[in-house]
Amino acid sequence: MKKYFFKKKIKLSFYLIFILVFSFCSSDAVNNEIKFGDENPPENFEILNYKTFSQTRIAFGAGLSQSKISTFTLNANNAKVKSIKMFINLDCPSVGCNIWDVYANISVKDKKTKKWFELGRYITPYGVDTSQLTRGIEIDVTDFKSLLEGQVELRAFIETWGDDGWNLSVEFDFEEGIPDYPYYAVSEVIAYNALSLAGVPYGSSTAGFDLTKTIAIPSNAFSTHLRTVISGWGHATPADSDGRGCAEWCFRTHQILINNDPKFTHELKPIGCGSNKINPQRGNWAPDRAGWCPGMAVPPRVDKFDKSNSNVTFDFEYDFEDWVSDGGTQSSQTGAYYAISTYIVVKSKTPIEAPVVND
């Protein structure tokens, strides 16, 4: 019995010594890891600024054009970029700024499909510049970071109908840091946005406008969302009970259907025209439009799926709130239209292909 007890005591002592040694080594390893971290501090992230269009004259007539396409060199690799902001500045030419609030946007060409992807849309202020804004009209364009690498083609468009027009400048801030996911990819779902009146007719036949698609998401997607920009034009009747014609003024609620079920809602309602930082303007700038204001960006509507949708294929449909035009108008312009673009954006921890969109 004593012999057995002695052996057991030796065995127990051995275990205690082992635990103490292991604890000491583990503690040393942790200390070494901390020292290693101290010797390798985090990267010094920066905000990289890239200027593109600079005092580019955009006008109509007198040999001038409503659009300008140019090639620029941007950041070489965006894997460590966590956000990209675009800043749009409008200056008045020597003859003065165009007097009207008009549709305008900046687009980037997708090198694979050769399509123009709408980075951001804005409405020009009535007859004044954007100097009251610190850096101009700001739009977050991080969703398109896979297209904003290296040498890119950008297109600037302002639907101005006078030879006065605007002097346009555009710059980008690429903010380095730890992104939500290092790899993004984006595909066009629908795009009827060439002009304000080239949008989808509202309250009348939409023949020739395909608002239903089938979308296939890559297998390595960790996050999926839709990005839509929509703005209404026209003063069509019958007006709502408050006198608002469609589609510039009438407040509406539209929906995105996924697999024939309502999934996301877009409310085209006031966004605060009266509190516009560009004021006063030389026109009717203060009354609320349906989802946009003169001198402001048209807000992107981001709809994130609650699941990654990895390796999933689903049906998409843009569904406008029911309303039927009687063919009349409150102005000289007939018809109601929604200029709209929708993109599907996927994110991943590994390089990812763009979603496949089919009719």
C-alpha positions in Angstrom: 0.0 0.0 0.0 2.8 2.5 0.9 4.6 1.6 -2.3 1.5 2.2 -4.3 0.9 5.5 -2.6 4.5 6.6 -3.2 4.2 5.8 -6.9 0.9 7.7 -7.1 2.5 10.7 -5.4 5.4 10.8 -7.8 2.9 10.5 -10.7 0.8 13.4 -9.4 3.9 15.5 -8.8 5.0 14.9 -12.4 1.6 16.2 -13.6 1.9 19.3 -11.5 5.3 20.0 -12.9 4.1 19.5 -16.4 1.2 21.9 -16.0 3.5 24.6 -14.5 6.0 24.2 -17.3 3.3 24.3 -19.9 1.7 27.4 -18.4 5.1 29.1 -18.3 5.8 28.3 -21.9 2.3 29.4 -23.0 2.7 32.7 -21.1 6.1 33.1 -22.8 4.5 32.4 -26.2 1.8 35.0 -25.6 4.5 37.5 -24.6 6.5 36.7 -27.7 3.3 37.1 -29.8 2.8 40.6 -28.3 6.4 41.5 -28.9 6.0 40.3 -32.5 2.9 42.4 -32.9 4.7 45.5 -31.5 7.5 44.9 -34.0 4.9 44.8 -36.8 2.5 47.7 -36.2 -0.7 48.0 -38.3 -0.4 49.6 -41.7 -0.7 53.4 -42.0 -3.9 53.7 -44.0 -4.4 56.8 -46.1 -7.1 58.5 -48.1 -6.0 58.5 -51.7 -7.4 61.3 -53.8 -7.9 61.0 -57.6 -9.0 63.9 -59.8 -10.8 63.2 -63.0 -12.9 65.7 -65.0 -11.6 69.2 -64.3 -13.6 72.3 -65.4 -15.0 70.2 -68.2 -17.5 72.3 -70.2 -20.9 70.5 -70.7 -23.6 72.3 -72.6 -25.9 71.9 -75.7 -25.3 73.7 -79.0 -22.5 76.0 -80.2 -20.4 72.9 -80.8 -20.7 71.7 -77.2 -22.1 68.3 -76.0 -24.2 67.1 -73.1 -21.8 64.3 -72.4 -18.0 63.8 -72.1 -16.1 60.6 -72.0 -12.5 60.4 -70.8 -10.0 57.8 -69.5 -8.4 58.2 -66.1 -6.0 56.2 -63.9 -7.3 55.4 -60.5 -6.1 53.2 -57.6 -4.3 50.1 -58.8 -5.8 47.6 -56.3 -8.9 48.1 -54.1 -8.7 45.0 -51.9 -7.6 47.2 -49.0 -10.0 50.1 -49.8 -12.9 50.3 -47.4 -14.8 53.1 -49.0 -14.9 55.3 -52.2 -16.5 58.7 -52.2 -17.2 60.7 -55.4 -17.4 64.5 -55.2 -19.1 66.5 -58.0 -18.6 70.2 -58.4 -20.4 72.5 -60.8 -19.0 75.9 -61.7 -20.7 78.6 -63.9 -19.1 79.3 -67.3 -18.4 83.0 -68.1 -21.9 83.2 -69.6 -23.5 82.0 -66.4 -24.9 78.6 -65.2 -27.8 77.0 -66.9 -31.1 78.2 -65.3 -32.8 74.8 -65.0 -32.7 71.8 -62.6 -31.8 69.0 -64.9 -31.0 65.3 -64.8 -27.3 64.4 -64.6 -25.0 61.4 -63.8 -21.5 60.0 -63.8 -21.0 56.5 -65.2 -18.1 54.0 -65.5 -17.6 51.5 -68.3 -17.6 47.9 -67.3 -14.6 46.4 -69.2 -16.2 43.0 -69.6 -19.7 43.9 -70.8 -18.8 47.3 -72.3 -21.9 48.7 -70.6 -22.0 52.0 -68.7 -22.7 51.5 -65.0 -24.3 54.5 -63.2 -22.0 55.5 -60.3 -24.2 58.3 -59.1 -27.0 60.6 -60.2 -27.7 64.2 -59.2 -30.0 67.0 -60.2 -28.3 70.4 -61.0 -29.3 73.4 -59.0 -31.3 76.2 -60.7 -28.8 78.6 -62.2 -26.1 78.6 -59.4 -22.9 76.6 -58.7 -22.1 74.1 -55.9 -19.6 76.3 -54.1 -21.8 76.4 -50.9 -20.9 72.7 -50.4 -17.5 72.0 -48.8 -16.4 69.5 -51.5 -19.4 69.4 -53.8 -22.2 66.8 -54.2 -21.0 63.7 -52.4 -22.0 60.1 -53.4 -20.7 56.8 -52.0 -19.6 54.6 -54.9 -17.9 51.8 -52.9 -20.3 49.3 -54.5 -18.4 49.8 -57.8 -14.9 49.4 -56.4 -14.2 46.4 -58.6 -14.7 48.7 -61.7 -12.8 51.6 -60.2 -9.3 50.1 -60.5 -6.4 51.1 -62.7 -7.3 52.7 -66.0 -11.0 53.4 -66.3 -13.4 55.2 -68.7 -15.8 57.6 -67.1 -18.7 59.4 -68.7 -20.2 62.6 -67.5 -23.7 63.6 -68.6 -25.9 66.6 -67.9 -29.2 67.0 -69.7 -28.8 70.7 -70.3 -30.5 72.2 -73.3 -28.6 75.6 -73.4 -25.2 76.6 -74.7 -24.4 78.0 -71.2 -24.3 74.7 -69.4 -21.8 73.9 -66.6 -18.1 73.5 -65.9 -17.8 70.1 -64.3 -15.2 68.7 -61.9 -15.2 65.2 -60.4 -12.8 63.7 -57.8 -12.7 60.5 -55.8 -11.5 59.7 -52.3 -10.3 56.1 -51.9 -10.2 55.4 -48.1 -7.7 52.6 -47.2 -8.5 50.4 -44.3 -10.0 47.0 -43.4 -13.1 46.6 -45.7 -16.1 44.5 -44.8 -15.0 42.2 -47.6 -11.9 42.6 -49.8 -13.5 41.5 -53.0 -16.6 43.0 -54.7 -18.3 42.3 -58.0 -21.3 44.0 -59.7 -23.7 43.3 -62.5 -26.4 45.4 -64.2 -30.0 44.2 -63.6 -32.0 47.0 -65.3 -30.9 50.4 -66.7 -33.3 52.8 -68.3 -31.4 55.9 -67.5 -30.0 57.4 -70.6 -32.2 60.6 -70.2 -34.9 61.7 -67.8 -37.6 60.9 -70.4 -35.9 57.7 -71.5 -37.1 56.1 -68.3 -39.9 53.5 -67.8 -43.3 55.0 -68.7 -45.5 55.3 -65.6 -49.3 54.9 -65.9 -49.1 53.8 -69.5 -47.8 50.9 -71.6 -44.3 49.6 -70.6 -43.9 47.5 -73.7 -40.3 47.2 -74.6 -39.1 47.7 -71.0 -38.0 44.5 -69.4 -38.5 44.8 -65.6 -38.1 41.0 -64.8 -34.8 39.2 -64.6 -33.3 36.0 -63.4 -30.1 36.4 -61.2 -27.6 33.8 -60.4 -25.2 34.4 -57.4 -21.7 33.0 -57.3 -21.0 30.2 -54.9 -18.4 32.1 -52.9 -20.6 35.1 -52.1 -20.7 36.2 -48.5 -23.0 39.2 -49.0 -25.5 40.2 -51.6 -27.5 43.4 -52.1 -29.3 45.5 -54.7 -28.5 49.1 -55.5 -31.2 51.2 -57.2 -31.3 54.8 -58.3 -34.7 56.1 -59.4 -36.1 59.5 -60.1 -39.5 60.5 -61.6 -40.2 63.1 -64.4 -43.4 64.6 -65.8 -46.5 66.4 -64.6 -49.0 63.8 -65.9 -52.6 63.6 -64.7 -54.8 62.7 -63.0 -53.1 64.5 -60.2 -53.2 63.2 -56.7 -55.7 64.8 -54.2 -53.0 67.3 -53.2 -52.6 68.4 -56.8 -49.3 66.6 -57.4 -48.8 65.3 -61.0 -46.7 62.3 -61.9 -44.0 61.3 -61.8 -41.9 64.3 -60.5 -44.3 65.3 -57.8 -46.5 62.4 -56.9 -45.4 60.4 -53.8 -45.4 56.7 -54.5 -44.3 53.3 -53.0 -42.8 50.8 -55.4 -41.6 47.3 -54.7 -38.9 44.8 -55.7 -40.3 41.3 -56.0 -38.0 38.3 -55.4 -39.5 35.0 -56.6 -42.8 36.9 -57.0 -43.0 38.0 -53.4 -42.5 41.6 -52.2 -39.1 41.8 -50.7 -37.9 45.4 -50.7 -39.9 48.7 -50.7 -38.9 52.0 -52.3 -40.8 55.0 -51.0 -40.5 58.0 -53.3 -41.3 60.7 -50.8 -39.9 64.1 -49.6 -36.2 64.1 -48.8 -36.0 67.7 -47.6 -35.7 70.1 -50.6 -36.4 73.1 -48.3 -33.3 72.3 -46.2 -31.0 72.1 -49.3 -27.5 73.4 -48.5 -27.4 75.1 -51.9 -29.8 78.0 -51.4 -31.1 80.2 -52.6 -31.4 79.0 -56.2 -32.7 80.8 -59.2 -35.9 78.7 -59.5 -38.5 76.6 -57.7 -36.0 74.7 -55.6 -37.7 74.4 -52.2 -40.9 72.4 -52.8 -40.5 68.6 -52.2 -40.3 66.3 -55.2 -40.8 62.6 -55.0 -37.4 61.3 -53.9 -35.1 64.0 -55.3 -34.2 67.7 -55.0 -32.5 70.3 -57.2 -28.8 70.6 -56.3 -28.7 67.2 -54.5 -27.7 63.6 -55.2 -30.5 61.3 -56.0 -30.2 58.9 -53.1 -29.1 55.3 -53.9 -31.5 52.7 -52.4 -29.5 49.8 -51.0 -31.4 46.6 -50.3 -29.4 43.9 -48.6 -30.6 40.3 -48.5 -30.7 38.7 -45.1 -28.7 35.7 -46.5 -25.6 35.6 -48.7 -27.6 33.9 -51.5 -24.4 31.9 -52.3 -25.0 29.6 -55.3 -28.7 30.7 -55.4 -30.7 31.7 -58.5 -33.8 33.9 -58.0 -36.3 35.9 -60.0 -36.3 39.7 -59.8 -39.1 42.1 -60.8 -39.4 45.9 -60.3 -43.1 46.6 -59.5 -44.4 50.1 -59.7 -47.4 51.2 -57.6 -50.6 51.0 -59.6 -51.7 54.3 -61.3 -53.2 55.0 -64.7 -52.6 58.2 -66.6 -55.5 59.8 -68.4 -53.1 61.3 -71.0 -53.3 64.8 -69.7 -50.6 67.0 -68.2 -50.1 70.0 -65.9 -47.4 71.4 -68.2 -46.3 71.4 -71.8 -44.6 68.0 -71.3 -46.7 64.9 -71.7 -46.2 61.6 -70.0 -44.7 60.3 -66.7 -41.4 58.5 -66.5 -39.1 56.8 -64.0 -35.4 56.9 -64.9 -34.1 53.8 -63.1 -30.9 51.7 -62.7 -30.6 48.7 -60.5 -27.3 46.7 -59.9 -26.7 43.5 -58.0 -23.6 43.6 -55.8 -21.8 40.6 -54.2 -18.9 40.6 -51.7 -16.5 37.8 -50.8 -13.3 36.9 -48.9 -11.9 35.5 -52.1 -11.8 36.8 -55.7 -15.4 36.7 -57.0 -17.1 36.8 -60.4 -20.0 39.1 -61.2 -23.5 37.6 -60.8 -25.1 36.3 -64.0 -28.3 38.2 -65.0 -30.6 36.8 -67.7 -33.9 38.0 -69.2 
